[in-house]
Amino acid sequence: RDRLQRDVEQTDCVVFVSHRWWNVDSNEPDTPEGHKYGLLCRALVALRRQVPNQRLDAVVIWIDYACIEQDDPMERDLGISSLVSYVARSDFLVIPVKPNPEA
């Protein structure tokens, strides 16, 4: 098996990353500039500071957009209906939030 997919072990730290569509006119999960990717990287660095003894090879990142079928509507809906179960099995939840220039 490659490092992109493996079974979760009891000693793993599971980080659930929730996807939010920022641009409803696009099928792309991120902006061309990679804003969500940058937010996710900063969140994982902050998490690392909070849990410094966690082995990096035991951190599992579950990204709902990447882990739920997107092309088949029935499969996608089944995956979406299972999100609560996936979150309940996670140790951390990360939700990239679009910056509000008015804030």
Summary of the structure (lengths in Angstrom):
residues: 103
radius of gyration: 14.8
end to end distance: 44.7
largest distance: 45.9
contacts: 200
relative contact order: 0.25
helix: 37%
strand: 13%
